[in-house]
Amino acid sequence: MFNFILLQAEGAGGGIMGQVFLFGSIILIMYFFMIRPQQKKQKDTNKFIEEIKKGDMVVTVGGIHGKVYAVEGDTVMVELEKGMKIKVEKTALSLEYSKKYKETK
């Protein structure tokens, strides 16, 4: 009977290592499927914002399409149809429309 109790105690220690391994693998899966792609997307967005120049076709996060008329520090003048211009923050511009526009060129 004493041997049986000792065997159960050893089995409990192996279970803890299995749980640590499981927890570690869950963290790795979360990193490769959630955190890493988000960091890459943020890096691409920051690169896009820094490289905005006059004449680029852009769309704002709110869905307004236009062409960059002027870049002034952290703001951008976007020219809409019929010569109307609006001033928006660079961070309010979306990367998506520019990608689609470059692919069709």
N, C-alpha and C positions, 0 to 999 in steps of 0.2 A: 504494500500500500504506500509506503514511503517513496518508493521509486516512481510510482504513478503520479504523486504530487510534484516531485522534482521535474518530471517530463512535462507536466502542464505549465510549470513556471518557465521552463525554457521556451516553450511554444509562445508564450505571451511576449517574450522579448523579440522573437522573429516577427510577430504581428506589428510591433511598433516600427520596425525597419521597413516593413511592407507599406505601412501607412505613410512614412516619410518619403519613400520612393514614389508612391501614388501622388502625394501632394506636390512633390517636386516636378513630376511629369505634367501635372495640371498647370503649374506655373509656366513651364516651357511651352506648352501648347498655347496658352493665353498670349505669351510673348510673341510667338511666331504668327499667330492668326489674328491678333487684335492690336497689340501695342506697336509692333514693327511696321505693319502697313500704315498705321495712322501717322507714325513718325515720318515715313517716306512721303506721304501725302502732304504733311505740313511743310516738309523741306521743299517739295515741288512748288507749293503755293507761295512760300517766301521767296523762292528764286523768281517765280513769275512776277510777283509784286515789285521786286527790285529791278527787273528788266523791262518794265513797261516803258514804251516810248510813243512818240507822236505817230499817229496813223494806225496803231493797233486796233483791231476790232475786239471789243470787250462786251461783257454782260455783267451787270451788277448782281449782287446777291438777291436783290428784289426783283430781278427779271428785266431790267431796262437794257436794251441793246443799243450800242452806239460805237463811235470811233473816237479814240483818244485825240483830243484837240491840243492839249497842253498838259505838261507835268510840272507841278509846283510843290516841291517838298513832299509832304505826306498826302497831298490832295491831287486830284486829276480832273481836268475839264473834259467832259465827255460830250461830243457833238451828236445830237439826235437828228432826226429828219427835219428838213426845212430850216436848217441852220440854228435850231435851238440848242443851247449849251447848258449843261448842269455841272455843278462842282460836287464831286464825291470823294470820300476817303479812299486811299489805295486799298485798304483792307476790305472795302465793300465790293471789290471786283472779284469775279469768279474766274477760275481757270478753265472751266468747261467749254465755253464758247470759243475761246481762242484756240483750243486744241482742235475743235471741229472745223473752224475756219481754215487753219493751216493744213488740215488733211484734205480739204476740198480744193485747195489751190493747185 
